[in-house]
Amino acid sequence: MKAWNDLVDNPDIDLFWTDNSDWYLDRGIKIERFHADGRIEIRSVMSNGEKFRKLTPIQMDYFVNVGWSAGCHRACIDEFKARVERINKRLRSNLPEIRKQKQRLDRDGYMKRIFTWSTALDQELKNSHNK
């Protein structure tokens, strides 16, 4: 898996470890390799609370074939697009205007992040195709 190799091969990254696994957590994504069977799991932790969510097959494809950074960007873009959709839905409801203003500010911030991550992901994909 390219994502795991990216992390292991990077001298600037220190993996965390337990008796059962080595793991790393960054940008709302946890990757873990289990000692017993070598299995690698990647989960999204970008939620309120301590829930771990499975990634979509498309997101996993980015981690497996393109790498850690591209996979994180794909997962973040998808998560924040979903947040924007939830905000848009709330804005169509009967919220007081002051709450709508806050929601619009949040949405604008999410949209800026999506643009930044999309630009970075596009560059990573170009780089991976040029190798």
A tleap script that builds the chain and sets N, CA, C and O, in Angstrom:
source leaprc.protein.ff14SB
mol = sequence {
  NMET LYS ALA TRP ASN ASP LEU VAL ASP ASN
  PRO ASP ILE ASP LEU PHE TRP THR ASP ASN
  SER ASP TRP TYR LEU ASP ARG GLY ILE LYS
  ILE GLU ARG PHE HIE ALA ASP GLY ARG ILE
  GLU ILE ARG SER VAL MET SER ASN GLY GLU
  LYS PHE ARG LYS LEU THR PRO ILE GLN MET
  ASP TYR PHE VAL ASN VAL GLY TRP SER ALA
  GLY CYS HIE ARG ALA CYS ILE ASP GLU PHE
  LYS ALA ARG VAL GLU ARG ILE ASN LYS ARG
  LEU ARG SER ASN LEU PRO GLU ILE ARG LYS
  GLN LYS GLN ARG LEU ASP ARG ASP GLY TYR
  MET LYS ARG ILE PHE THR TRP SER THR ALA
  LEU ASP GLN GLU LEU LYS ASN SER HIE ASN
  CLYS
}
set mol.1.N position { 0.850 -1.173 0.000 }
set mol.1.CA position { 0.000 0.000 0.000 }
set mol.1.C position { 0.897 1.238 0.000 }
set mol.1.O position { 1.758 1.407 0.863 }
set mol.2.N position { 0.670 2.088 -0.983 }
set mol.2.CA position { 1.528 3.264 -1.163 }
set mol.2.C position { 1.470 4.208 0.037 }
set mol.2.O position { 2.500 4.766 0.417 }
set mol.3.N position { 0.305 4.401 0.640 }
set mol.3.CA position { 0.184 5.327 1.769 }
set mol.3.C position { 1.077 4.895 2.928 }
set mol.3.O position { 1.783 5.720 3.506 }
set mol.4.N position { 1.051 3.619 3.269 }
set mol.4.CA position { 1.877 3.120 4.371 }
set mol.4.C position { 3.357 3.283 4.038 }
set mol.4.O position { 4.142 3.720 4.880 }
set mol.5.N position { 3.735 2.933 2.818 }
set mol.5.CA position { 5.130 3.066 2.407 }
set mol.5.C position { 5.583 4.526 2.443 }
set mol.5.O position { 6.718 4.810 2.825 }
set mol.6.N position { 4.713 5.446 2.054 }
set mol.6.CA position { 5.049 6.873 2.121 }
set mol.6.C position { 5.432 7.277 3.541 }
set mol.6.O position { 6.393 8.019 3.745 }
set mol.7.N position { 4.685 6.790 4.509 }
set mol.7.CA position { 4.932 7.160 5.901 }
set mol.7.C position { 6.197 6.496 6.439 }
set mol.7.O position { 7.020 7.143 7.087 }
set mol.8.N position { 6.343 5.212 6.166 }
set mol.8.CA position { 7.500 4.466 6.670 }
set mol.8.C position { 8.792 5.003 6.067 }
set mol.8.O position { 9.819 5.052 6.744 }
set mol.9.N position { 8.747 5.401 4.809 }
set mol.9.CA position { 9.940 5.880 4.116 }
set mol.9.C position { 10.286 7.337 4.411 }
set mol.9.O position { 11.351 7.810 4.014 }
set mol.10.N position { 9.409 8.047 5.097 }
set mol.10.CA position { 9.640 9.467 5.380 }
set mol.10.C position { 10.374 9.612 6.709 }
set mol.10.O position { 9.814 9.291 7.758 }
set mol.11.N position { 11.632 10.097 6.683 }
set mol.11.CA position { 12.403 10.212 7.929 }
set mol.11.C position { 11.857 11.284 8.875 }
set mol.11.O position { 12.224 11.309 10.049 }
set mol.12.N position { 10.991 12.163 8.383 }
set mol.12.CA position { 10.430 13.216 9.221 }
set mol.12.C position { 9.189 12.772 9.985 }
set mol.12.O position { 8.662 13.529 10.800 }
set mol.13.N position { 8.721 11.566 9.734 }
set mol.13.CA position { 7.493 11.079 10.370 }
set mol.13.C position { 7.834 9.969 11.354 }
set mol.13.O position { 8.527 9.009 11.019 }
set mol.14.N position { 7.336 10.122 12.566 }
set mol.14.CA position { 7.484 9.096 13.589 }
set mol.14.C position { 6.147 8.400 13.775 }
set mol.14.O position { 5.142 9.039 14.085 }
set mol.15.N position { 6.141 7.096 13.586 }
set mol.15.CA position { 4.926 6.318 13.810 }
set mol.15.C position { 4.762 6.078 15.301 }
set mol.15.O position { 5.743 6.011 16.042 }
set mol.16.N position { 3.536 5.951 15.728 }
set mol.16.CA position { 3.225 5.574 17.093 }
set mol.16.C position { 3.106 4.054 17.113 }
set mol.16.O position { 2.875 3.435 16.074 }
set mol.17.N position { 3.260 3.458 18.270 }
set mol.17.CA position { 3.178 2.005 18.315 }
set mol.17.C position { 2.566 1.537 19.626 }
set mol.17.O position { 2.636 2.211 20.654 }
set mol.18.N position { 1.970 0.369 19.550 }
set mol.18.CA position { 1.473 -0.357 20.720 }
set mol.18.C position { 2.016 -1.772 20.611 }
set mol.18.O position { 2.768 -2.080 19.686 }
set mol.19.N position { 1.650 -2.616 21.528 }
set mol.19.CA position { 2.078 -4.020 21.446 }
set mol.19.C position { 1.501 -4.706 20.217 }
set mol.19.O position { 2.075 -5.673 19.715 }
set mol.20.N position { 0.370 -4.209 19.733 }
set mol.20.CA position { -0.335 -4.873 18.635 }
set mol.20.C position { -0.156 -4.226 17.264 }
set mol.20.O position { -0.399 -4.870 16.243 }
set mol.21.N position { 0.270 -2.948 17.227 }
set mol.21.CA position { 0.275 -2.271 15.935 }
set mol.21.C position { 1.195 -1.053 15.934 }
set mol.21.O position { 1.622 -0.561 16.978 }
set mol.22.N position { 1.479 -0.592 14.727 }
set mol.22.CA position { 2.093 0.711 14.489 }
set mol.22.C position { 1.007 1.561 13.837 }
set mol.22.O position { 0.210 1.055 13.047 }
set mol.23.N position { 0.974 2.836 14.162 }
set mol.23.CA position { -0.077 3.666 13.599 }
set mol.23.C position { 0.373 5.115 13.487 }
set mol.23.O position { 1.364 5.535 14.082 }
set mol.24.N position { -0.399 5.863 12.696 }
set mol.24.CA position { -0.134 7.279 12.481 }
set mol.24.C position { -1.473 7.975 12.292 }
set mol.24.O position { -2.399 7.411 11.710 }
set mol.25.N position { -1.571 9.196 12.785 }
set mol.25.CA position { -2.802 9.964 12.701 }
set mol.25.C position { -2.463 11.381 12.253 }
set mol.25.O position { -1.648 12.059 12.879 }
set mol.26.N position { -3.088 11.820 11.175 }
set mol.26.CA position { -2.859 13.163 10.660 }
set mol.26.C position { -4.032 13.551 9.766 }
set mol.26.O position { -4.581 12.708 9.057 }
set mol.27.N position { -4.410 14.807 9.799 }
set mol.27.CA position { -5.469 15.359 8.949 }
set mol.27.C position { -6.786 14.588 9.062 }
set mol.27.O position { -7.531 14.459 8.090 }
set mol.28.N position { -7.054 14.084 10.253 }
set mol.28.CA position { -8.314 13.390 10.467 }
set mol.28.C position { -8.340 11.963 9.959 }
set mol.28.O position { -9.406 11.353 9.882 }
set mol.29.N position { -7.173 11.415 9.609 }
set mol.29.CA position { -7.090 10.053 9.084 }
set mol.29.C position { -6.116 9.250 9.945 }
set mol.29.O position { -5.005 9.698 10.229 }
set mol.30.N position { -6.543 8.072 10.349 }
set mol.30.CA position { -5.680 7.165 11.110 }
set mol.30.C position { -5.372 5.957 10.239 }
set mol.30.O position { -6.270 5.328 9.678 }
set mol.31.N position { -4.082 5.645 10.137 }
set mol.31.CA position { -3.645 4.448 9.420 }
set mol.31.C position { -2.951 3.555 10.437 }
set mol.31.O position { -2.161 4.029 11.254 }
set mol.32.N position { -3.246 2.273 10.386 }
set mol.32.CA position { -2.720 1.351 11.384 }
set mol.32.C position { -2.341 0.026 10.730 }
set mol.32.O position { -3.115 -0.554 9.969 }
set mol.33.N position { -1.133 -0.437 11.044 }
set mol.33.CA position { -0.666 -1.739 10.553 }
set mol.33.C position { -0.524 -2.661 11.756 }
set mol.33.O position { 0.192 -2.357 12.711 }
set mol.34.N position { -1.225 -3.801 11.691 }
set mol.34.CA position { -1.250 -4.750 12.798 }
set mol.34.C position { -0.098 -5.740 12.677 }
set mol.34.O position { 0.169 -6.278 11.602 }
set mol.35.N position { 0.576 -5.969 13.798 }
set mol.35.CA position { 1.747 -6.840 13.810 }
set mol.35.C position { 1.393 -8.286 13.502 }
set mol.35.O position { 2.136 -8.962 12.791 }
set mol.36.N position { 0.285 -8.766 14.017 }
set mol.36.CA position { -0.054 -10.185 13.907 }
set mol.36.C position { -0.184 -10.663 12.465 }
set mol.36.O position { 0.327 -11.725 12.109 }
set mol.37.N position { -0.863 -9.882 11.641 }
set mol.37.CA position { -1.127 -10.352 10.278 }
set mol.37.C position { -0.691 -9.368 9.193 }
set mol.37.O position { -0.873 -9.642 8.007 }
set mol.38.N position { -0.118 -8.225 9.583 }
set mol.38.CA position { 0.334 -7.246 8.598 }
set mol.38.C position { -0.774 -6.444 7.954 }
set mol.38.O position { -0.526 -5.636 7.059 }
set mol.39.N position { -1.991 -6.662 8.404 }
set mol.39.CA position { -3.160 -5.968 7.856 }
set mol.39.C position { -3.045 -4.468 8.123 }
set mol.39.O position { -2.598 -4.049 9.190 }
set mol.40.N position { -3.454 -3.673 7.144 }
set mol.40.CA position { -3.454 -2.218 7.280 }
set mol.40.C position { -4.893 -1.718 7.206 }
set mol.40.O position { -5.633 -2.051 6.281 }
set mol.41.N position { -5.276 -0.914 8.193 }
set mol.41.CA position { -6.606 -0.302 8.210 }
set mol.41.C position { -6.449 1.206 8.180 }
set mol.41.O position { -5.566 1.767 8.830 }
set mol.42.N position { -7.304 1.845 7.429 }
set mol.42.CA position { -7.339 3.306 7.385 }
set mol.42.C position { -8.763 3.731 7.725 }
set mol.42.O position { -9.732 3.225 7.158 }
set mol.43.N position { -8.867 4.663 8.655 }
set mol.43.CA position { -10.182 5.139 9.098 }
set mol.43.C position { -10.195 6.665 9.156 }
set mol.43.O position { -9.172 7.299 9.412 }
set mol.44.N position { -11.345 7.227 8.919 }
set mol.44.CA position { -11.544 8.662 9.077 }
set mol.44.C position { -11.961 8.921 10.517 }
set mol.44.O position { -12.834 8.239 11.054 }
set mol.45.N position { -11.338 9.901 11.132 }
set mol.45.CA position { -11.727 10.309 12.478 }
set mol.45.C position { -12.224 11.758 12.468 }
set mol.45.O position { -12.228 12.430 13.499 }
set mol.46.N position { -12.642 12.227 11.286 }
set mol.46.CA position { -13.128 13.608 11.137 }
set mol.46.C position { -14.592 13.696 11.543 }
set mol.46.O position { -15.460 13.986 10.720 }
set mol.47.N position { -14.851 13.450 12.791 }
set mol.47.CA position { -16.232 13.530 13.249 }
set mol.47.C position { -16.246 14.090 14.659 }
set mol.47.O position { -15.236 14.078 15.362 }
set mol.48.N position { -17.393 14.573 15.053 }
set mol.48.CA position { -17.542 15.014 16.429 }
set mol.48.C position { -17.729 13.779 17.289 }
set mol.48.O position { -18.689 13.028 17.112 }
set mol.49.N position { -16.835 13.575 18.196 }
set mol.49.CA position { -16.893 12.390 19.023 }
set mol.49.C position { -15.740 11.473 18.696 }
set mol.49.O position { -14.801 11.860 18.000 }
set mol.50.N position { -15.813 10.281 19.191 }
set mol.50.CA position { -14.724 9.337 19.015 }
set mol.50.C position { -15.115 8.207 18.070 }
set mol.50.O position { -14.832 7.038 18.334 }
set mol.51.N position { -15.761 8.561 16.980 }
set mol.51.CA position { -16.186 7.571 16.007 }
set mol.51.C position { -15.144 7.434 14.908 }
set mol.51.O position { -14.597 8.431 14.435 }
set mol.52.N position { -14.874 6.221 14.508 }
set mol.52.CA position { -14.016 5.956 13.376 }
set mol.52.C position { -14.911 5.486 12.242 }
set mol.52.O position { -15.722 4.577 12.420 }
set mol.53.N position { -14.764 6.105 11.076 }
set mol.53.CA position { -15.589 5.718 9.940 }
set mol.53.C position { -14.723 5.075 8.873 }
set mol.53.O position { -13.582 5.475 8.643 }
set mol.54.N position { -15.297 4.068 8.227 }
set mol.54.CA position { -14.607 3.470 7.093 }
set mol.54.C position { -14.567 4.463 5.951 }
set mol.54.O position { -15.443 5.317 5.816 }
set mol.55.N position { -13.544 4.340 5.140 }
set mol.55.CA position { -13.424 5.193 3.964 }
set mol.55.C position { -14.215 4.583 2.810 }
set mol.55.O position { -14.504 3.386 2.806 }
set mol.56.N position { -14.553 5.402 1.853 }
set mol.56.CA position { -15.239 4.911 0.660 }
set mol.56.C position { -14.225 4.163 -0.217 }
set mol.56.O position { -13.019 4.359 -0.068 }
set mol.57.N position { -14.699 3.320 -1.116 }
set mol.57.CA position { -13.773 2.626 -2.028 }
set mol.57.C position { -12.919 3.601 -2.853 }
set mol.57.O position { -11.749 3.325 -3.117 }
set mol.58.N position { -13.491 4.722 -3.254 }
set mol.58.CA position { -12.713 5.707 -4.025 }
set mol.58.C position { -11.615 6.308 -3.159 }
set mol.58.O position { -10.482 6.458 -3.615 }
set mol.59.N position { -11.935 6.651 -1.924 }
set mol.59.CA position { -10.918 7.192 -1.021 }
set mol.59.C position { -9.805 6.165 -0.784 }
set mol.59.O position { -8.622 6.504 -0.806 }
set mol.60.N position { -10.197 4.914 -0.558 }
set mol.60.CA position { -9.186 3.863 -0.340 }
set mol.60.C position { -8.284 3.712 -1.551 }
set mol.60.O position { -7.086 3.469 -1.403 }
set mol.61.N position { -8.839 3.853 -2.740 }
set mol.61.CA position { -8.049 3.744 -3.957 }
set mol.61.C position { -6.937 4.793 -3.976 }
set mol.61.O position { -5.824 4.503 -4.413 }
set mol.62.N position { -7.225 5.994 -3.511 }
set mol.62.CA position { -6.201 7.032 -3.441 }
set mol.62.C position { -5.077 6.625 -2.488 }
set mol.62.O position { -3.902 6.802 -2.808 }
set mol.63.N position { -5.428 6.083 -1.322 }
set mol.63.CA position { -4.407 5.658 -0.363 }
set mol.63.C position { -3.575 4.500 -0.912 }
set mol.63.O position { -2.354 4.480 -0.761 }
set mol.64.N position { -4.230 3.553 -1.538 }
set mol.64.CA position { -3.544 2.357 -2.038 }
set mol.64.C position { -2.637 2.692 -3.218 }
set mol.64.O position { -1.501 2.221 -3.270 }
set mol.65.N position { -3.111 3.486 -4.154 }
set mol.65.CA position { -2.393 3.666 -5.420 }
set mol.65.C position { -1.642 4.985 -5.581 }
set mol.65.O position { -0.653 5.041 -6.312 }
set mol.66.N position { -2.091 6.042 -4.914 }
set mol.66.CA position { -1.443 7.344 -5.104 }
set mol.66.C position { -0.577 7.706 -3.903 }
set mol.66.O position { 0.540 8.194 -4.074 }
set mol.67.N position { -1.079 7.473 -2.684 }
set mol.67.CA position { -0.257 7.715 -1.509 }
set mol.67.C position { -0.987 8.389 -0.368 }
set mol.67.O position { -2.171 8.713 -0.453 }
set mol.68.N position { -0.231 8.590 0.714 }
set mol.68.CA position { -0.780 9.129 1.950 }
set mol.68.C position { -1.366 10.528 1.755 }
set mol.68.O position { -2.528 10.765 2.084 }
set mol.69.N position { -0.581 11.438 1.230 }
set mol.69.CA position { -1.026 12.826 1.119 }
set mol.69.C position { -2.250 12.950 0.204 }
set mol.69.O position { -3.216 13.631 0.548 }
set mol.70.N position { -2.209 12.301 -0.944 }
set mol.70.CA position { -3.340 12.355 -1.870 }
set mol.70.C position { -4.592 11.735 -1.244 }
set mol.70.O position { -5.695 12.256 -1.409 }
set mol.71.N position { -4.421 10.636 -0.536 }
set mol.71.CA position { -5.559 10.004 0.127 }
set mol.71.C position { -6.176 10.906 1.184 }
set mol.71.O position { -7.398 11.000 1.302 }
set mol.72.N position { -5.308 11.577 1.958 }
set mol.72.CA position { -5.817 12.505 2.973 }
set mol.72.C position { -6.567 13.659 2.315 }
set mol.72.O position { -7.632 14.063 2.782 }
set mol.73.N position { -6.006 14.184 1.235 }
set mol.73.CA position { -6.696 15.285 0.540 }
set mol.73.C position { -8.062 14.832 0.017 }
set mol.73.O position { -9.051 15.550 0.169 }
set mol.74.N position { -8.123 13.648 -0.597 }
set mol.74.CA position { -9.395 13.143 -1.127 }
set mol.74.C position { -10.417 13.000 -0.002 }
set mol.74.O position { -11.563 13.423 -0.154 }
set mol.75.N position { -10.016 12.411 1.123 }
set mol.75.CA position { -10.942 12.202 2.240 }
set mol.75.C position { -11.402 13.531 2.832 }
set mol.75.O position { -12.576 13.680 3.171 }
set mol.76.N position { -10.492 14.500 2.962 }
set mol.76.CA position { -10.855 15.819 3.496 }
set mol.76.C position { -11.817 16.550 2.560 }
set mol.76.O position { -12.789 17.154 3.012 }
set mol.77.N position { -11.545 16.493 1.272 }
set mol.77.CA position { -12.430 17.140 0.298 }
set mol.77.C position { -13.837 16.558 0.407 }
set mol.77.O position { -14.819 17.299 0.462 }
set mol.78.N position { -13.930 15.231 0.437 }
set mol.78.CA position { -15.245 14.585 0.524 }
set mol.78.C position { -15.961 14.945 1.820 }
set mol.78.O position { -17.161 15.219 1.808 }
set mol.79.N position { -15.240 14.946 2.934 }
set mol.79.CA position { -15.842 15.275 4.227 }
set mol.79.C position { -16.356 16.709 4.243 }
set mol.79.O position { -17.469 16.967 4.701 }
set mol.80.N position { -15.556 17.634 3.748 }
set mol.80.CA position { -15.965 19.032 3.799 }
set mol.80.C position { -17.052 19.356 2.779 }
set mol.80.O position { -17.857 20.258 3.011 }
set mol.81.N position { -17.092 18.651 1.669 }
set mol.81.CA position { -18.228 18.814 0.747 }
set mol.81.C position { -19.519 18.385 1.431 }
set mol.81.O position { -20.556 19.027 1.265 }
set mol.82.N position { -19.458 17.310 2.194 }
set mol.82.CA position { -20.646 16.851 2.925 }
set mol.82.C position { -21.057 17.882 3.973 }
set mol.82.O position { -22.247 18.111 4.187 }
set mol.83.N position { -20.074 18.503 4.627 }
set mol.83.CA position { -20.397 19.551 5.601 }
set mol.83.C position { -21.064 20.745 4.918 }
set mol.83.O position { -22.017 21.312 5.452 }
set mol.84.N position { -20.574 21.120 3.758 }
set mol.84.CA position { -21.184 22.231 3.010 }
set mol.84.C position { -22.629 21.888 2.653 }
set mol.84.O position { -23.514 22.738 2.759 }
set mol.85.N position { -22.868 20.652 2.232 }
set mol.85.CA position { -24.238 20.237 1.902 }
set mol.85.C position { -25.156 20.316 3.120 }
set mol.85.O position { -26.306 20.739 3.007 }
set mol.86.N position { -24.643 19.908 4.292 }
set mol.86.CA position { -25.456 19.991 5.510 }
set mol.86.C position { -25.778 21.453 5.844 }
set mol.86.O position { -26.896 21.775 6.247 }
set mol.87.N position { -24.799 22.317 5.672 }
set mol.87.CA position { -25.036 23.742 5.934 }
set mol.87.C position { -26.062 24.292 4.951 }
set mol.87.O position { -26.972 25.017 5.352 }
set mol.88.N position { -25.930 23.961 3.684 }
set mol.88.CA position { -26.898 24.440 2.686 }
set mol.88.C position { -28.312 23.997 3.040 }
set mol.88.O position { -29.274 24.745 2.871 }
set mol.89.N position { -28.416 22.787 3.527 }
set mol.89.CA position { -29.732 22.278 3.932 }
set mol.89.C position { -30.283 23.096 5.103 }
set mol.89.O position { -31.462 23.449 5.119 }
set mol.90.N position { -29.423 23.395 6.082 }
set mol.90.CA position { -29.853 24.206 7.222 }
set mol.90.C position { -30.262 25.616 6.784 }
set mol.90.O position { -31.218 26.187 7.308 }
set mol.91.N position { -29.525 26.163 5.821 }
set mol.91.CA position { -29.827 27.521 5.360 }
set mol.91.C position { -31.186 27.595 4.678 }
set mol.91.O position { -31.807 28.658 4.653 }
set mol.92.N position { -31.649 26.494 4.131 }
set mol.92.CA position { -32.971 26.472 3.503 }
set mol.92.C position { -34.090 26.332 4.530 }
set mol.92.O position { -35.268 26.448 4.194 }
set mol.93.N position { -33.715 26.083 5.782 }
set mol.93.CA position { -34.733 25.941 6.825 }
set mol.93.C position { -35.031 27.306 7.443 }
set mol.93.O position { -34.531 28.326 6.968 }
set mol.94.N position { -35.819 27.326 8.466 }
set mol.94.CA position { -36.249 28.577 9.100 }
set mol.94.C position { -35.341 28.988 10.259 }
set mol.94.O position { -35.822 29.254 11.360 }
set mol.95.N position { -34.058 29.039 10.019 }
set mol.95.CA position { -33.137 29.490 11.056 }
set mol.95.C position { -33.255 31.002 11.237 }
set mol.95.O position { -33.564 31.720 10.286 }
set mol.96.N position { -33.011 31.478 12.443 }
set mol.96.CA position { -32.932 32.935 12.629 }
set mol.96.C position { -31.760 33.483 11.799 }
set mol.96.O position { -30.774 32.781 11.575 }
set mol.97.N position { -31.872 34.711 11.357 }
set mol.97.CA position { -30.880 35.302 10.464 }
set mol.97.C position { -29.471 35.292 11.072 }
set mol.97.O position { -28.493 35.083 10.355 }
set mol.98.N position { -29.364 35.513 12.363 }
set mol.98.CA position { -28.030 35.537 12.992 }
set mol.98.C position { -27.350 34.169 12.887 }
set mol.98.O position { -26.136 34.089 12.699 }
set mol.99.N position { -28.127 33.108 13.008 }
set mol.99.CA position { -27.575 31.754 12.852 }
set mol.99.C position { -27.215 31.479 11.402 }
set mol.99.O position { -26.225 30.801 11.123 }
set mol.100.N position { -28.011 32.001 10.479 }
set mol.100.CA position { -27.697 31.825 9.058 }
set mol.100.C position { -26.380 32.513 8.709 }
set mol.100.O position { -25.602 31.991 7.911 }
set mol.101.N position { -26.125 33.685 9.302 }
set mol.101.CA position { -24.860 34.378 9.040 }
set mol.101.C position { -23.674 33.535 9.485 }
set mol.101.O position { -22.673 33.439 8.774 }
set mol.102.N position { -23.783 32.926 10.655 }
set mol.102.CA position { -22.711 32.055 11.165 }
set mol.102.C position { -22.529 30.858 10.241 }
set mol.102.O position { -21.400 30.479 9.931 }
set mol.103.N position { -23.615 30.271 9.809 }
set mol.103.CA position { -23.552 29.120 8.908 }
set mol.103.C position { -22.882 29.499 7.588 }
set mol.103.O position { -22.098 28.721 7.044 }
set mol.104.N position { -23.185 30.682 7.073 }
set mol.104.CA position { -22.560 31.141 5.817 }
set mol.104.C position { -21.059 31.320 5.992 }
set mol.104.O position { -20.287 30.973 5.098 }
set mol.105.N position { -20.635 31.860 7.137 }
set mol.105.CA position { -19.202 32.016 7.410 }
set mol.105.C position { -18.513 30.653 7.476 }
set mol.105.O position { -17.434 30.466 6.914 }
set mol.106.N position { -19.146 29.709 8.166 }
set mol.106.CA position { -18.592 28.350 8.232 }
set mol.106.C position { -18.474 27.750 6.833 }
set mol.106.O position { -17.451 27.163 6.481 }
set mol.107.N position { -19.530 27.905 6.048 }
set mol.107.CA position { -19.540 27.358 4.698 }
set mol.107.C position { -18.430 27.970 3.850 }
set mol.107.O position { -17.753 27.260 3.106 }
set mol.108.N position { -18.239 29.285 3.960 }
set mol.108.CA position { -17.179 29.947 3.197 }
set mol.108.C position { -15.799 29.406 3.588 }
set mol.108.O position { -14.940 29.202 2.730 }
set mol.109.N position { -15.596 29.179 4.879 }
set mol.109.CA position { -14.321 28.614 5.337 }
set mol.109.C position { -14.106 27.215 4.790 }
set mol.109.O position { -13.002 26.875 4.366 }
set mol.110.N position { -15.156 26.401 4.796 }
set mol.110.CA position { -15.055 25.043 4.252 }
set mol.110.C position { -14.752 25.077 2.760 }
set mol.110.O position { -13.949 24.288 2.262 }
set mol.111.N position { -15.404 25.999 2.051 }
set mol.111.CA position { -15.179 26.091 0.603 }
set mol.111.C position { -13.731 26.478 0.287 }
set mol.111.O position { -13.155 25.979 -0.681 }
set mol.112.N position { -13.144 27.357 1.092 }
set mol.112.CA position { -11.737 27.730 0.899 }
set mol.112.C position { -10.828 26.520 1.117 }
set mol.112.O position { -9.878 26.308 0.365 }
set mol.113.N position { -11.122 25.734 2.143 }
set mol.113.CA position { -10.322 24.524 2.392 }
set mol.113.C position { -10.453 23.534 1.243 }
set mol.113.O position { -9.464 22.952 0.799 }
set mol.114.N position { -11.675 23.346 0.768 }
set mol.114.CA position { -11.893 22.416 -0.351 }
set mol.114.C position { -11.083 22.861 -1.561 }
set mol.114.O position { -10.461 22.035 -2.228 }
set mol.115.N position { -11.085 24.163 -1.847 }
set mol.115.CA position { -10.317 24.672 -2.989 }
set mol.115.C position { -8.822 24.402 -2.795 }
set mol.115.O position { -8.150 23.947 -3.720 }
set mol.116.N position { -8.303 24.680 -1.601 }
set mol.116.CA position { -6.880 24.470 -1.323 }
set mol.116.C position { -6.511 22.997 -1.475 }
set mol.116.O position { -5.509 22.664 -2.108 }
set mol.117.N position { -7.325 22.118 -0.891 }
set mol.117.CA position { -7.026 20.684 -0.969 }
set mol.117.C position { -7.185 20.162 -2.391 }
set mol.117.O position { -6.424 19.294 -2.818 }
set mol.118.N position { -8.159 20.679 -3.126 }
set mol.118.CA position { -8.353 20.245 -4.516 }
set mol.118.C position { -7.159 20.628 -5.372 }
set mol.118.O position { -6.720 19.846 -6.215 }
set mol.119.N position { -6.634 21.821 -5.163 }
set mol.119.CA position { -5.466 22.274 -5.901 }
set mol.119.C position { -4.265 21.384 -5.580 }
set mol.119.O position { -3.535 20.971 -6.481 }
set mol.120.N position { -4.063 21.092 -4.299 }
set mol.120.CA position { -2.947 20.226 -3.890 }
set mol.120.C position { -3.113 18.819 -4.464 }
set mol.120.O position { -2.144 18.218 -4.928 }
set mol.121.N position { -4.339 18.294 -4.434 }
set mol.121.CA position { -4.593 16.955 -4.958 }
set mol.121.C position { -4.333 16.909 -6.456 }
set mol.121.O position { -3.726 15.957 -6.947 }
set mol.122.N position { -4.778 17.912 -7.183 }
set mol.122.CA position { -4.520 17.958 -8.631 }
set mol.122.C position { -3.027 17.906 -8.912 }
set mol.122.O position { -2.592 17.198 -9.821 }
set mol.123.N position { -2.238 18.647 -8.144 }
set mol.123.CA position { -0.785 18.658 -8.335 }
set mol.123.C position { -0.184 17.282 -8.026 }
set mol.123.O position { 0.689 16.808 -8.753 }
set mol.124.N position { -0.644 16.654 -6.966 }
set mol.124.CA position { -0.137 15.322 -6.609 }
set mol.124.C position { -0.464 14.302 -7.689 }
set mol.124.O position { 0.361 13.447 -8.010 }
set mol.125.N position { -1.662 14.389 -8.248 }
set mol.125.CA position { -2.040 13.458 -9.312 }
set mol.125.C position { -1.186 13.684 -10.556 }
set mol.125.O position { -0.769 12.724 -11.205 }
set mol.126.N position { -0.925 14.940 -10.890 }
set mol.126.CA position { -0.033 15.225 -12.025 }
set mol.126.C position { 1.349 14.650 -11.774 }
set mol.126.O position { 1.939 14.036 -12.663 }
set mol.127.N position { 1.868 14.845 -10.573 }
set mol.127.CA position { 3.198 14.329 -10.230 }
set mol.127.C position { 3.250 12.807 -10.292 }
set mol.127.O position { 4.239 12.234 -10.749 }
set mol.128.N position { 2.174 12.147 -9.827 }
set mol.128.CA position { 2.183 10.682 -9.819 }
set mol.128.C position { 2.081 10.109 -11.237 }
set mol.128.O position { 2.593 9.022 -11.506 }
set mol.129.N position { 1.423 10.834 -12.138 }
set mol.129.CA position { 1.317 10.372 -13.519 }
set mol.129.C position { 2.592 10.628 -14.302 }
set mol.129.O position { 2.848 9.969 -15.310 }
set mol.130.N position { 3.399 11.588 -13.841 }
set mol.130.CA position { 4.646 11.905 -14.530 }
set mol.130.C position { 5.811 11.019 -14.101 }
set mol.130.O position { 6.902 11.113 -14.665 }
set mol.131.N position { 5.591 10.165 -13.112 }
set mol.131.CA position { 6.677 9.293 -12.633 }
set mol.131.C position { 6.838 8.081 -13.528 }
set mol.131.O position { 7.702 7.240 -13.279 }
savepdb mol mol.pdb
quit
